[in-house]
Amino acid sequence: MLLDQHFIVQLFLKPQMLVELTEPERSKVMVVLRKQKVLAKLAFLIFDKTFDEQLHEKPFSSDEHALQADKKLLPVNERPLPVNEKLLPANEKPLPVNEKPLPVNEKLLPVNEKPLPVNENPLLLDEKTIRHLKNALRVAEKQKEQVFLEANEISHILNLVSEFVVFLKGAAYSLNHSLAGQGRIYSDIDILVNKAQLIECEQTLALHGWFGEKISDYDQRYYRKWAHEIPPLAHMHRGTIIDVHHNIIPIVSNDAPSASALKNYIISNKDGIQTLSLPAQFVHSAVHLFRNEEYKTAFRDVLDLYFMLIEIGPNNLSDIIDVAEELGFKYEVGLALRALQNIFELSLPTPTIDLLLNKSTLRVAFDQFIFAKVLLPQHRLLHCDATPIRYFLATVRGHFIKMPLHLLTYHLLMKSGRGIIEKIFGEHIFTPKDVQSNDNLSPRK
């Protein structure tokens, strides 16, 4: 079977297609999905019974403003009934995740091992594939537990100094138990705080063990003056990384929404943990994806949007559009809906999407050319029909959107010039002297 980008997409609509592959082909798919950070998501679709139940709670309407009656976001009715699981031998248990040290960005809090709630009748798969899928799901579940622990601590210490502490993106999906959060993995935790209390938040986090990584003085100025976040902070003991935002896009882009506009969409769960509402999360995810310059794992973000759209429901597209209009991101939401329409063959209202794509015909055509391919999963083991020029254009486009041309030119000249000097004189040539002194005093491993 031809393993291409479209096969990987279809795998998330019809997981039973995995059965049609040979064992070597399945091994390749496991590698691709792990690299794209979506292996646990597929495992969730295969093992968890609740997905179809949650989907059927929101039947798809024939409303002309939503989706046509003859099509569905997820073709569940095309999936055959599951067959009995091919269990591992009784004396052979799946390898525990902690036998192999995790990368720094996947450090986990020690939690008690507990069996995952899995479907007793998943697809008939070979033992190696089952082990890969179950272990991927275990990693996702452990990260989810860690997020809940971190969220409680961060909220507790920052609520004293910030008007709001809002969890964004992957952490928010998990904290809300949303479909997008099932089988979701992430390398950091994103939070949004009030810019007026940003310094107090940073100082408070430092008192509780969160410290910034070593970066150059220029990068410090870049974050403080132009970006929408401060440099990443890592916990001194747990290694967990948080990104502290004061807006959802760079403030120099001239498109950044006001804090008051964002506050309108903050919700709290029963534990007092704050996130954005689901429609606002969809808008933020679209903004993050289509104003970015890095698309190596863009397919994970596409799946986030897809599952959020399922949960919101086709009859509630107006909720997403209302948020997009209020925050000024109709174009990004239009690109997101068009991408979902094309990638997953959804019956979304084309006239509505056309109205959202409120840029020039040339701009829309240019963006459609790029995103028709770069959002699909990419890996050397897959047959990919995207040309390198599209990825290059996507990178250039992302940089141009982030800041005005004169600032971008200055920034790129500074980064490239400093990079050349570091190659000649060493990587610490621009490191502040106090940081170098601290490094010299630190114990050697």
Secondary structure as the mmCIF struct_conf table of DSSP 4:
data_model
#
loop_
_struct_conf.conf_type_id
_struct_conf.id
_struct_conf.beg_label_comp_id
_struct_conf.beg_label_asym_id
_struct_conf.beg_label_seq_id
_struct_conf.end_label_comp_id
_struct_conf.end_label_asym_id
_struct_conf.end_label_seq_id
STRN STRN1 ASP A 4 ASP A 4
HELX_RH_AL_P HELX_RH_AL_P1 GLN A 5 LEU A 11
TURN_TY1_P TURN_TY1_P1 PHE A 12 LEU A 13
HELX_RH_3T_P HELX_RH_3T_P1 PRO A 15 GLU A 20
BEND BEND1 LEU A 21 LEU A 21
HELX_RH_AL_P HELX_RH_AL_P2 GLU A 23 LYS A 35
TURN_TY1_P TURN_TY1_P2 GLN A 36 LYS A 37
HELX_RH_AL_P HELX_RH_AL_P3 LEU A 39 PHE A 47
TURN_TY1_P TURN_TY1_P3 LYS A 49 LYS A 49
HELX_RH_AL_P HELX_RH_AL_P4 THR A 50 HIS A 56
TURN_TY1_P TURN_TY1_P4 GLU A 57 GLU A 57
BEND BEND2 LYS A 58 LYS A 58
HELX_LH_PP_P HELX_LH_PP_P1 PRO A 59 SER A 61
TURN_TY1_P TURN_TY1_P5 GLU A 64 HIS A 65
BEND BEND3 ALA A 66 ALA A 66
TURN_TY1_P TURN_TY1_P6 ALA A 69 ASP A 70
BEND BEND4 LEU A 73 LEU A 74
HELX_RH_3T_P HELX_RH_3T_P2 VAL A 76 GLU A 78
BEND BEND5 ARG A 79 ARG A 79
HELX_LH_PP_P HELX_LH_PP_P2 PRO A 80 PRO A 82
HELX_LH_PP_P HELX_LH_PP_P3 LEU A 87 PRO A 89
TURN_TY1_P TURN_TY1_P7 ALA A 90 ASN A 91
HELX_LH_PP_P HELX_LH_PP_P4 LYS A 93 PRO A 96
HELX_RH_3T_P HELX_RH_3T_P3 VAL A 97 GLU A 99
BEND BEND6 LYS A 100 LYS A 100
HELX_LH_PP_P HELX_LH_PP_P5 PRO A 101 PRO A 103
HELX_RH_3T_P HELX_RH_3T_P4 VAL A 104 GLU A 106
BEND BEND7 GLU A 120 ASN A 121
HELX_RH_AL_P HELX_RH_AL_P5 GLU A 127 LEU A 158
TURN_TY1_P TURN_TY1_P8 ASN A 159 VAL A 161
BEND BEND8 GLU A 163 GLU A 163
STRN STRN2 VAL A 165 LEU A 168
HELX_RH_AL_P HELX_RH_AL_P6 LYS A 169 LEU A 175
TURN_TY1_P TURN_TY1_P9 ASN A 176 HIS A 177
HELX_RH_3T_P HELX_RH_3T_P5 LEU A 179 GLY A 181
TURN_TY1_P TURN_TY1_P10 GLN A 182 GLY A 183
BEND BEND9 SER A 187 ASP A 188
STRN STRN3 ILE A 189 VAL A 193
HELX_RH_3T_P HELX_RH_3T_P6 LYS A 195 GLN A 197
HELX_RH_AL_P HELX_RH_AL_P7 LEU A 198 LEU A 207
TURN_TY1_P TURN_TY1_P11 HIS A 208 GLY A 209
STRN STRN4 TRP A 210 GLY A 212
HELX_LH_PP_P HELX_LH_PP_P6 GLU A 213 LYS A 214
HELX_RH_AL_P HELX_RH_AL_P8 ASP A 217 LYS A 225
TURN_TY1_P TURN_TY1_P12 TRP A 226 TRP A 226
BEND BEND10 HIS A 228 HIS A 228
STRN STRN5 GLU A 229 GLU A 229
HELX_LH_PP_P HELX_LH_PP_P7 ILE A 230 PRO A 232
STRN STRN6 LEU A 233 HIS A 235
TURN_TY1_P TURN_TY1_P13 MET A 236 ARG A 238
STRN STRN7 ILE A 241 HIS A 245
BEND BEND11 HIS A 246 ILE A 249
HELX_RH_3T_P HELX_RH_3T_P7 ILE A 251 SER A 253
BEND BEND12 ASN A 254 ASN A 254
HELX_LH_PP_P HELX_LH_PP_P8 ALA A 256 SER A 258
HELX_RH_AL_P HELX_RH_AL_P9 ALA A 259 LYS A 263
TURN_TY1_P TURN_TY1_P14 ASN A 264 TYR A 265
STRN STRN8 ILE A 266 SER A 268
TURN_TY1_P TURN_TY1_P15 LYS A 270 ASP A 271
STRN STRN9 GLN A 274 LEU A 276
HELX_RH_AL_P HELX_RH_AL_P10 LEU A 278 PHE A 290
TURN_TY1_P TURN_TY1_P16 ARG A 291 ARG A 291
BEND BEND13 GLU A 293 GLU A 293
TURN_TY1_P TURN_TY1_P17 LYS A 296 THR A 297
HELX_RH_AL_P HELX_RH_AL_P11 ALA A 298 ILE A 312
HELX_RH_3T_P HELX_RH_3T_P8 PRO A 314 ASN A 316
HELX_RH_AL_P HELX_RH_AL_P12 LEU A 317 LEU A 327
TURN_TY1_P TURN_TY1_P18 GLY A 328 GLY A 328
HELX_RH_AL_P HELX_RH_AL_P13 LYS A 330 ILE A 343
TURN_TY1_P TURN_TY1_P19 PHE A 344 GLU A 345
HELX_RH_AL_P HELX_RH_AL_P14 THR A 350 LEU A 356
BEND BEND14 LYS A 359 LYS A 359
HELX_RH_AL_P HELX_RH_AL_P15 THR A 361 VAL A 374
TURN_TY1_P TURN_TY1_P20 LEU A 375 LEU A 375
BEND BEND15 LEU A 376 LEU A 376
TURN_TY1_P TURN_TY1_P21 ARG A 380 LEU A 381
BEND BEND16 LEU A 382 LEU A 382
STRN STRN10 HIS A 383 HIS A 383
HELX_RH_AL_P HELX_RH_AL_P16 PRO A 388 LYS A 402
BEND BEND17 MET A 403 MET A 403
HELX_RH_AL_P HELX_RH_AL_P17 LEU A 405 PHE A 425
TURN_TY1_P TURN_TY1_P22 GLU A 427 PHE A 430
BEND BEND18 THR A 431 THR A 431
HELX_RH_AL_P HELX_RH_AL_P18 LYS A 433 LEU A 441
BEND BEND19 SER A 442 SER A 442
HELX_LH_PP_P HELX_LH_PP_P9 PRO A 443 ARG A 444
#
